[in-house]
Every structure is written in C-alpha cells, then in structure tokens.
C-alpha cells in the first residue's frame, strides 16, 4: 500500500504527496469578493501540500453570504486570483478552486432584502452575522424554492465560475457539495421536499448535483474536477434518513463521470468542528467509487498515515492544522510537533493568525 508521502494523480493533477490542504474560509478578500495581496502570501506559504483546495469561493452574488469571502463570478475577482495561482505554482504547488453556493444559508442582508434560494422552503437553524446585524447573529429566514426555470441559470453560474477558475490559472476545481450548502440541500431528504424531477426518490435528489458536475466538467475537464460531500450526520440542519443509500448512489454517478477525486468530510462523535453519531459512510463509498478518495475529519499525523496505508483512502485533507502550520507536510514527515491555532483570528482582517505562523525551527 502507498504511504502518505507517495505521489498520486488526482486526475490530470500530479501531486507529490497525499496531504491535501482542506478548504478553509478565512475572510481576507475585499467586500466585493476580490482576493487580496495577503492571500498570495498565505497560499504560497502552504505550497508544499500535495494539493491545495482553496477556501470556499462564491459562484454568484446570490450564492455568497459571507462578508469578505472571495468570489469567482466577476472579471475583477478572476484577475485577483491570478497572483495567487502564480505564486503557488512558482513555489512548486498545485491549487484548485472550490466553487460555493450557500443556498438557504445566505441571509437577505447580503441580497438587498431578497430571499435566498434552496431546494425547498425549509429554514435553516441558527443564524449568521450580516452587514446589518451590528456584530450579532441574525436568524436565517425561510428560503424560496428554486423554480424549474431557474435551475439552469444556477447550473450556469457554476459553469461560469469554473471557466473563470481556469482563466485564473487554477489546476482545477472542486465543487462544494457538502456542509449544508445548496447542493447538499438538494441531496438530503430533510431539506428537499420537492415533488418534481429534483425531489422525492434518491435518483431525483442527486439530479441537481449531476447537472452541476456535468456543466463544470464541460469547462474544466473531468480530470480536473472534484467534489466535496459530507455524508454522515447533520450539518447546519441538513441531514438524511438513508445516508448510505443516498451517498453511494451519488458516488456511483460521480464514478461514471471519471472525476479527478472525491473529497469526504466525515464527522465523528468527538469532532472539534461538528459532531455525529452516524457511522461513517466512506467504507461503502470506497466500494463503488474507484477514483482517488480523500478523507477529512479531525485527522492527525498518526491516523492519517494509517488511513492511507490501510487502504481506507488515497489522501487526507487537513483543515485546522493548516491554519497554524504552513509547513505541515514537513512537520508530519519529520515527526515535528504541530503549532496550535488561535480561533480568535480565524476570520479577522490582516496578517495576525494568517500569514504570521512561523515554519518549524529544527
């Protein structure tokens, strides 16, 4: 069996190791979603990863409800990403852009008072800070279901963002189909109550994901397109009563498209970012998806190595450890200790807790 440090082909992307940098929202773009100079330094510092998956990036104004998160729907945003990809490539790295539509988790304050869209009209639990909430959390609102005549427009937004990603120099794209966002809202039966071709049976509920993937593949190529799913348990109010049946069906559809990789975020009962008592689904997915499988979910160096060497997956995506360890690959390879991160600076502006974490001094 391969090790965590053996090379792998994620489709057309040749990675020198199997340590993947997980997408991490950091909030350092402009209010208009344009990447900034500090983001160039941040990604360049982490270029030793086998593959960097960028922070979640909005495909449209409608789909982005996070202040100072980046986008990929305008020319200015596309141009802003070019220095990032150039810096990563000059440092010897590889980077793909994660394509994000938040669906019902976009508050109307981000949409000039308009309702967010989703598969159905079910309101998400909790809330978020908005440009008008004065630092407090504003409750989410009940979204409006996407009309059948609107779905092609949203699918087209994913395609446009993928096209812009390739223009910006990314090595590929990852579709965000996880964590309770729009695609997940179509997939799961406690958020999708449609009675048309996109709701009801599992075969219908995976339709939107498949149409998005086909549109993105047409722009980026199957061998440069991946997707992230979160198959086990509730995520931001999004859950399913038959996760194995649902996500193995989704995985079969993805396998038929010969995509570059499938990235799974799975929560455990003692997770530090989301918890679930629902058993992991990846062993079942592994049986039906023959392509590169990447796992994410509170992995440390030891169990990451064991997962790859034991054949559970082909790579491990590290999230929080990459915040405070830009040289994570070197630390794991050499058994050096990992530096802790500071949650207070996850989303704050400026370099503190972003680009000021030092490399290990041996």
LOLUM-228698 format. One record per residue (C-alpha): residue number from 1; residue in three letters; x, y, z. Coordinates in steps of 0.1 Angstrom, whole numbers, plus 5000, padded with zeros to 4 digits. Each point is the difference from the previous one (the first is absolute). Layout:
BEGIN
+-----+-----+------+------+------+
:   n : res :   px :   py :   pz :
+-----+-----+------+------+------+
: NUM : ALA :    X :    Y :    Z :
...
+-----+-----+------+------+------+
This chain:
BEGIN
+-----+-----+------+------+------+
:   n : res :   px :   py :   pz :
+-----+-----+------+------+------+
:   1 : UNK : 5000 : 5000 : 5000 :
:   2 : UNK : 5012 : 5036 : 4994 :
:   3 : UNK : 5009 : 5023 : 5028 :
:   4 : UNK : 4990 : 5036 : 5007 :
:   5 : UNK : 5031 : 5012 : 4983 :
:   6 : UNK : 4998 : 4981 : 4967 :
:   7 : UNK : 4989 : 5019 : 4969 :
:   8 : UNK : 4965 : 4997 : 4986 :
:   9 : UNK : 4981 : 5011 : 4969 :
:  10 : UNK : 4968 : 5019 : 5008 :
:  11 : UNK : 4988 : 4997 : 4964 :
:  12 : UNK : 5024 : 5022 : 4980 :
:  13 : UNK : 5015 : 5015 : 5031 :
:  14 : UNK : 5032 : 4983 : 5011 :
:  15 : UNK : 5004 : 5004 : 5038 :
:  16 : UNK : 5034 : 4993 : 5016 :
:  17 : UNK : 4983 : 4988 : 5032 :
:  18 : UNK : 4966 : 4991 : 5013 :
:  19 : UNK : 4996 : 5029 : 5026 :
:  20 : UNK : 4972 : 5022 : 4987 :
:  21 : UNK : 4993 : 5035 : 5014 :
:  22 : UNK : 4963 : 5001 : 5008 :
:  23 : UNK : 4980 : 5030 : 4989 :
:  24 : UNK : 5000 : 5026 : 5029 :
:  25 : UNK : 4979 : 5031 : 5000 :
:  26 : UNK : 5022 : 5028 : 5013 :
:  27 : UNK : 4982 : 5033 : 4990 :
:  28 : UNK : 5030 : 5019 : 4986 :
:  29 : UNK : 4985 : 5011 : 4967 :
:  30 : UNK : 4985 : 5034 : 4993 :
:  31 : UNK : 4963 : 5007 : 5007 :
:  32 : UNK : 4995 : 4995 : 4962 :
:  33 : UNK : 5015 : 4965 : 5002 :
:  34 : UNK : 5033 : 5009 : 4983 :
:  35 : UNK : 5031 : 4981 : 5013 :
:  36 : UNK : 5026 : 5022 : 5017 :
:  37 : UNK : 5038 : 5001 : 5001 :
:  38 : UNK : 5001 : 4983 : 5034 :
:  39 : UNK : 4983 : 4970 : 4986 :
:  40 : UNK : 5029 : 4996 : 4976 :
:  41 : UNK : 5024 : 4996 : 5029 :
:  42 : UNK : 4976 : 4976 : 5019 :
:  43 : UNK : 4997 : 4975 : 4971 :
:  44 : UNK : 5036 : 5002 : 4990 :
:  45 : UNK : 5011 : 4991 : 5035 :
:  46 : UNK : 4980 : 4968 : 4998 :
:  47 : UNK : 5011 : 4989 : 4965 :
:  48 : UNK : 5017 : 4968 : 5012 :
:  49 : UNK : 4966 : 4984 : 5004 :
:  50 : UNK : 4994 : 4973 : 4975 :
:  51 : UNK : 4970 : 5020 : 4989 :
:  52 : UNK : 4985 : 5032 : 5013 :
:  53 : UNK : 4962 : 5003 : 4999 :
:  54 : UNK : 4992 : 5037 : 5002 :
:  55 : UNK : 4977 : 5016 : 5025 :
:  56 : UNK : 4963 : 4998 : 4990 :
:  57 : UNK : 4995 : 5025 : 4972 :
:  58 : UNK : 4966 : 5014 : 4990 :
:  59 : UNK : 4987 : 4992 : 4965 :
:  60 : UNK : 4975 : 5030 : 5001 :
:  61 : UNK : 4988 : 5028 : 5021 :
:  62 : UNK : 4969 : 4980 : 5007 :
:  63 : UNK : 5021 : 4971 : 5014 :
:  64 : UNK : 5024 : 5019 : 5023 :
:  65 : UNK : 4990 : 5009 : 5035 :
:  66 : UNK : 5033 : 5005 : 5017 :
:  67 : UNK : 5016 : 5034 : 5003 :
:  68 : UNK : 5034 : 5003 : 4984 :
:  69 : UNK : 5000 : 4965 : 4986 :
:  70 : UNK : 5013 : 4999 : 4964 :
:  71 : UNK : 4980 : 4995 : 4969 :
:  72 : UNK : 5005 : 4987 : 4964 :
:  73 : UNK : 4972 : 5016 : 4981 :
:  74 : UNK : 5015 : 5033 : 4989 :
:  75 : UNK : 5030 : 5010 : 4980 :
:  76 : UNK : 5015 : 5019 : 5029 :
:  77 : UNK : 4998 : 4968 : 5022 :
:  78 : UNK : 5015 : 4979 : 4973 :
:  79 : UNK : 5029 : 5024 : 4995 :
:  80 : UNK : 5005 : 5001 : 5038 :
:  81 : UNK : 5005 : 4963 : 5001 :
:  82 : UNK : 5027 : 5000 : 4974 :
:  83 : UNK : 5028 : 5011 : 5024 :
:  84 : UNK : 4990 : 4972 : 5024 :
:  85 : UNK : 5003 : 4972 : 4975 :
:  86 : UNK : 5032 : 5015 : 4985 :
:  87 : UNK : 5016 : 5001 : 5035 :
:  88 : UNK : 4989 : 4964 : 5009 :
:  89 : UNK : 5014 : 4987 : 4966 :
:  90 : UNK : 5033 : 5019 : 5004 :
:  91 : UNK : 5003 : 4983 : 5034 :
:  92 : UNK : 4995 : 4966 : 4985 :
:  93 : UNK : 4964 : 4995 : 5011 :
:  94 : UNK : 4966 : 4991 : 4985 :
:  95 : UNK : 4967 : 5017 : 5008 :
:  96 : UNK : 4964 : 4995 : 4991 :
:  97 : UNK : 4971 : 5025 : 5006 :
:  98 : UNK : 4970 : 4989 : 5021 :
:  99 : UNK : 4967 : 5011 : 4985 :
: 100 : UNK : 4974 : 5010 : 5026 :
: 101 : UNK : 4963 : 5009 : 5000 :
: 102 : UNK : 4987 : 5003 : 5035 :
: 103 : UNK : 4963 : 4997 : 4992 :
: 104 : UNK : 4977 : 5006 : 5029 :
: 105 : UNK : 5030 : 5010 : 5022 :
: 106 : UNK : 5002 : 5034 : 4983 :
: 107 : UNK : 4982 : 5026 : 5021 :
: 108 : UNK : 4979 : 5026 : 4981 :
: 109 : UNK : 5023 : 5027 : 5013 :
: 110 : UNK : 5025 : 4988 : 4974 :
: 111 : UNK : 4974 : 5000 : 4973 :
: 112 : UNK : 4985 : 5035 : 5003 :
: 113 : UNK : 4971 : 4985 : 5019 :
: 114 : UNK : 4992 : 4973 : 4975 :
: 115 : UNK : 4994 : 4964 : 5013 :
: 116 : UNK : 5027 : 4974 : 4996 :
: 117 : UNK : 4994 : 4970 : 4978 :
: 118 : UNK : 5000 : 4963 : 5008 :
: 119 : UNK : 4984 : 4967 : 4990 :
: 120 : UNK : 4970 : 5006 : 5022 :
: 121 : UNK : 4987 : 5027 : 5024 :
: 122 : UNK : 5014 : 4985 : 5032 :
: 123 : UNK : 5018 : 5024 : 5023 :
: 124 : UNK : 5035 : 4992 : 5013 :
: 125 : UNK : 5006 : 5000 : 5037 :
: 126 : UNK : 5021 : 5027 : 5016 :
: 127 : UNK : 5012 : 5031 : 4982 :
: 128 : UNK : 5030 : 5021 : 4989 :
: 129 : UNK : 5016 : 5034 : 5003 :
: 130 : UNK : 4990 : 5022 : 4971 :
: 131 : UNK : 5009 : 5035 : 4988 :
: 132 : UNK : 4970 : 5014 : 5019 :
: 133 : UNK : 5000 : 4978 : 5032 :
: 134 : UNK : 5024 : 5023 : 5019 :
: 135 : UNK : 5023 : 4970 : 5010 :
: 136 : UNK : 4971 : 4978 : 5012 :
: 137 : UNK : 4986 : 4969 : 4984 :
: 138 : UNK : 4969 : 5006 : 4978 :
: 139 : UNK : 4977 : 4970 : 4998 :
: 140 : UNK : 4998 : 4983 : 4967 :
: 141 : UNK : 4968 : 5003 : 4980 :
: 142 : UNK : 4979 : 4976 : 4981 :
: 143 : UNK : 5013 : 4999 : 4965 :
: 144 : UNK : 4980 : 4998 : 4968 :
: 145 : UNK : 5003 : 4968 : 4979 :
: 146 : UNK : 5018 : 5003 : 4967 :
: 147 : UNK : 4975 : 4998 : 4972 :
: 148 : UNK : 5006 : 4975 : 4972 :
: 149 : UNK : 5007 : 5028 : 4976 :
: 150 : UNK : 5027 : 5014 : 5024 :
: 151 : UNK : 5020 : 4969 : 5005 :
: 152 : UNK : 5018 : 5003 : 4966 :
: 153 : UNK : 5011 : 5035 : 5010 :
: 154 : UNK : 5015 : 4988 : 5032 :
: 155 : UNK : 5017 : 4971 : 4983 :
: 156 : UNK : 5014 : 5026 : 4975 :
: 157 : UNK : 5014 : 5020 : 5029 :
: 158 : UNK : 5020 : 4970 : 5011 :
: 159 : UNK : 5013 : 4996 : 4964 :
: 160 : UNK : 5009 : 5037 : 4998 :
: 161 : UNK : 5020 : 4998 : 5032 :
: 162 : UNK : 5018 : 4968 : 4988 :
: 163 : UNK : 5009 : 5018 : 4968 :
: 164 : UNK : 5013 : 5030 : 5019 :
: 165 : UNK : 5020 : 4977 : 5023 :
: 166 : UNK : 5018 : 4985 : 4970 :
: 167 : UNK : 5006 : 5036 : 4986 :
: 168 : UNK : 5015 : 5009 : 5034 :
: 169 : UNK : 5025 : 4972 : 4997 :
: 170 : UNK : 4986 : 4974 : 5024 :
: 171 : UNK : 5010 : 4964 : 4994 :
: 172 : UNK : 4963 : 4990 : 5003 :
: 173 : UNK : 4969 : 5005 : 5021 :
: 174 : UNK : 4982 : 4983 : 5029 :
: 175 : UNK : 4962 : 5004 : 5002 :
: 176 : UNK : 4988 : 5006 : 5035 :
: 177 : UNK : 4972 : 4974 : 5005 :
: 178 : UNK : 5004 : 4997 : 5038 :
: 179 : UNK : 4993 : 5017 : 5033 :
: 180 : UNK : 4963 : 5009 : 4995 :
: 181 : UNK : 5005 : 5023 : 4970 :
: 182 : UNK : 4979 : 5001 : 4969 :
: 183 : UNK : 5010 : 4966 : 4984 :
: 184 : UNK : 4997 : 4983 : 5034 :
: 185 : UNK : 4965 : 5017 : 5004 :
: 186 : UNK : 4990 : 4982 : 4968 :
: 187 : UNK : 5015 : 4967 : 5010 :
: 188 : UNK : 4986 : 4994 : 5034 :
: 189 : UNK : 4964 : 4990 : 5009 :
: 190 : UNK : 4996 : 5023 : 5030 :
: 191 : UNK : 5006 : 5031 : 4978 :
: 192 : UNK : 4987 : 4989 : 4966 :
: 193 : UNK : 4962 : 4998 : 4999 :
: 194 : UNK : 4995 : 5005 : 4963 :
: 195 : UNK : 4974 : 4980 : 4981 :
: 196 : UNK : 5016 : 5005 : 4965 :
: 197 : UNK : 5030 : 4984 : 4982 :
: 198 : UNK : 5024 : 5014 : 5027 :
: 199 : UNK : 4982 : 4986 : 5031 :
: 200 : UNK : 4987 : 4968 : 5015 :
: 201 : UNK : 5019 : 4969 : 4991 :
: 202 : UNK : 5038 : 4999 : 5003 :
: 203 : UNK : 5004 : 4999 : 4963 :
: 204 : UNK : 4982 : 5033 : 4997 :
: 205 : UNK : 5018 : 5017 : 5030 :
: 206 : UNK : 5035 : 4993 : 4984 :
: 207 : UNK : 4989 : 5016 : 4967 :
: 208 : UNK : 5010 : 5036 : 5009 :
: 209 : UNK : 5035 : 4988 : 5011 :
: 210 : UNK : 5004 : 4981 : 4968 :
: 211 : UNK : 4989 : 5029 : 4978 :
: 212 : UNK : 5025 : 5023 : 5018 :
: 213 : UNK : 5028 : 4975 : 4996 :
: 214 : UNK : 4993 : 4996 : 4963 :
: 215 : UNK : 5000 : 5037 : 4995 :
: 216 : UNK : 5032 : 5005 : 5020 :
: 217 : UNK : 5017 : 4970 : 4982 :
: 218 : UNK : 4992 : 5016 : 4967 :
: 219 : UNK : 5021 : 5031 : 5010 :
: 220 : UNK : 5028 : 4984 : 5021 :
: 221 : UNK : 5001 : 4964 : 4988 :
: 222 : UNK : 4991 : 4969 : 5020 :
: 223 : UNK : 5037 : 4994 : 5008 :
: 224 : UNK : 5002 : 5035 : 5017 :
: 225 : UNK : 4966 : 4999 : 5018 :
: 226 : UNK : 4994 : 4987 : 5035 :
: 227 : UNK : 4972 : 5003 : 5025 :
: 228 : UNK : 4996 : 5001 : 5038 :
: 229 : UNK : 4972 : 4982 : 5018 :
: 230 : UNK : 4991 : 4996 : 5037 :
: 231 : UNK : 4981 : 4967 : 5002 :
: 232 : UNK : 4996 : 4993 : 5037 :
: 233 : UNK : 4977 : 5019 : 5023 :
: 234 : UNK : 4986 : 5035 : 5003 :
: 235 : UNK : 5019 : 5029 : 4987 :
: 236 : UNK : 4984 : 5035 : 5004 :
: 237 : UNK : 4966 : 4984 : 5002 :
: 238 : UNK : 5005 : 4978 : 4970 :
: 239 : UNK : 4996 : 4962 : 5004 :
: 240 : UNK : 4987 : 4969 : 4984 :
: 241 : UNK : 4981 : 4969 : 5013 :
: 242 : UNK : 5019 : 4976 : 4977 :
: 243 : UNK : 5036 : 5014 : 4996 :
: 244 : UNK : 5015 : 4967 : 4987 :
: 245 : UNK : 4974 : 4997 : 4972 :
: 246 : UNK : 5002 : 5036 : 4991 :
: 247 : UNK : 5037 : 5005 : 4999 :
: 248 : UNK : 5009 : 4967 : 4984 :
: 249 : UNK : 4976 : 5010 : 4972 :
: 250 : UNK : 5017 : 5034 : 4998 :
: 251 : UNK : 5034 : 4983 : 4999 :
: 252 : UNK : 4989 : 4977 : 4972 :
: 253 : UNK : 4990 : 5030 : 4979 :
: 254 : UNK : 5033 : 5017 : 5007 :
: 255 : UNK : 5019 : 4968 : 4992 :
: 256 : UNK : 4982 : 4999 : 4966 :
: 257 : UNK : 5014 : 5034 : 4993 :
: 258 : UNK : 5035 : 4990 : 5007 :
: 259 : UNK : 5007 : 5031 : 5022 :
: 260 : UNK : 5034 : 5008 : 5013 :
: 261 : UNK : 4992 : 4994 : 5037 :
: 262 : UNK : 4973 : 4997 : 5026 :
: 263 : UNK : 5005 : 5018 : 5033 :
: 264 : UNK : 4980 : 4989 : 5030 :
: 265 : UNK : 4996 : 5020 : 5032 :
: 266 : UNK : 4989 : 4975 : 5027 :
: 267 : UNK : 4991 : 5010 : 5035 :
: 268 : UNK : 5007 : 4978 : 5031 :
: 269 : UNK : 4984 : 4999 : 5034 :
: 270 : UNK : 5028 : 5021 : 5015 :
: 271 : UNK : 5006 : 5024 : 4971 :
: 272 : UNK : 5014 : 5034 : 5006 :
: 273 : UNK : 4981 : 5016 : 4971 :
: 274 : UNK : 4966 : 4982 : 4999 :
: 275 : UNK : 4991 : 4967 : 5016 :
: 276 : UNK : 4980 : 4970 : 4989 :
: 277 : UNK : 4991 : 4966 : 5014 :
: 278 : UNK : 4990 : 4988 : 4964 :
: 279 : UNK : 5026 : 4975 : 4989 :
: 280 : UNK : 5024 : 5011 : 4972 :
: 281 : UNK : 4989 : 4992 : 4965 :
: 282 : UNK : 5034 : 5000 : 4983 :
: 283 : UNK : 5005 : 4962 : 5002 :
: 284 : UNK : 4968 : 4996 : 4980 :
: 285 : UNK : 5010 : 5027 : 4976 :
: 286 : UNK : 5034 : 4985 : 4996 :
: 287 : UNK : 4983 : 4969 : 4985 :
: 288 : UNK : 4983 : 5019 : 4972 :
: 289 : UNK : 5024 : 5028 : 4993 :
: 290 : UNK : 5033 : 4988 : 4985 :
: 291 : UNK : 5016 : 5034 : 4996 :
: 292 : UNK : 5021 : 5019 : 5024 :
: 293 : UNK : 4982 : 5003 : 5034 :
: 294 : UNK : 5011 : 5027 : 5024 :
: 295 : UNK : 4987 : 5000 : 5037 :
: 296 : UNK : 4997 : 5029 : 5024 :
: 297 : UNK : 4990 : 5001 : 5036 :
: 298 : UNK : 5022 : 5007 : 5030 :
: 299 : UNK : 5030 : 4980 : 4987 :
: 300 : UNK : 5034 : 5003 : 5016 :
: 301 : UNK : 5033 : 4987 : 4986 :
: 302 : UNK : 4997 : 4965 : 5014 :
: 303 : UNK : 4964 : 4991 : 4990 :
: 304 : UNK : 5005 : 5017 : 4967 :
: 305 : UNK : 5030 : 4978 : 4992 :
: 306 : UNK : 4980 : 4969 : 5011 :
: 307 : UNK : 4970 : 5009 : 4978 :
: 308 : UNK : 5021 : 5003 : 4969 :
: 309 : UNK : 5022 : 4970 : 5007 :
: 310 : UNK : 4970 : 4979 : 5009 :
: 311 : UNK : 4982 : 5008 : 4968 :
: 312 : UNK : 4971 : 5019 : 5015 :
: 313 : UNK : 5007 : 5029 : 4977 :
: 314 : UNK : 5026 : 5014 : 4976 :
: 315 : UNK : 5007 : 5033 : 5018 :
: 316 : UNK : 4991 : 5020 : 5031 :
: 317 : UNK : 4988 : 5036 : 5000 :
: 318 : UNK : 5012 : 5020 : 5030 :
: 319 : UNK : 4980 : 5031 : 5010 :
: 320 : UNK : 5008 : 5017 : 5033 :
: 321 : UNK : 5036 : 4987 : 5002 :
: 322 : UNK : 5007 : 5020 : 4968 :
: 323 : UNK : 4989 : 5032 : 5016 :
: 324 : UNK : 5030 : 5001 : 5023 :
: 325 : UNK : 5024 : 4977 : 4982 :
: 326 : UNK : 5009 : 5012 : 4966 :
: 327 : UNK : 5027 : 4974 : 4998 :
: 328 : UNK : 4976 : 4972 : 5011 :
: 329 : UNK : 5015 : 4974 : 4975 :
: 330 : UNK : 5035 : 5005 : 5014 :
: 331 : UNK : 4987 : 4998 : 5036 :
: 332 : UNK : 4981 : 4968 : 4994 :
: 333 : UNK : 5028 : 4984 : 4980 :
: 334 : UNK : 5026 : 5008 : 5027 :
: 335 : UNK : 4979 : 4994 : 5030 :
: 336 : UNK : 5003 : 5036 : 5011 :
: 337 : UNK : 4973 : 5014 : 5024 :
: 338 : UNK : 4971 : 5019 : 4986 :
: 339 : UNK : 4994 : 5036 : 5010 :
: 340 : UNK : 4966 : 5009 : 5014 :
: 341 : UNK : 4977 : 5025 : 4983 :
: 342 : UNK : 4981 : 5030 : 5014 :
: 343 : UNK : 4962 : 4998 : 4994 :
: 344 : UNK : 4997 : 5038 : 5006 :
: 345 : UNK : 5020 : 5007 : 4969 :
: 346 : UNK : 4984 : 4975 : 4976 :
: 347 : UNK : 4979 : 5027 : 4983 :
: 348 : UNK : 5015 : 5032 : 5012 :
: 349 : UNK : 5016 : 5024 : 4974 :
: 350 : UNK : 5037 : 5003 : 4996 :
: 351 : UNK : 5031 : 4977 : 5004 :
: 352 : UNK : 4995 : 4991 : 5036 :
: 353 : UNK : 4991 : 4963 : 5002 :
: 354 : UNK : 5002 : 4998 : 4962 :
: 355 : UNK : 5035 : 5005 : 4986 :
: 356 : UNK : 5020 : 5005 : 5032 :
: 357 : UNK : 5002 : 4963 : 5011 :
: 358 : UNK : 5037 : 4990 : 4997 :
: 359 : UNK : 5014 : 4969 : 4985 :
: 360 : UNK : 5015 : 4975 : 5024 :
: 361 : UNK : 5036 : 5007 : 5011 :
: 362 : UNK : 5017 : 4967 : 5003 :
+-----+-----+------+------+------+
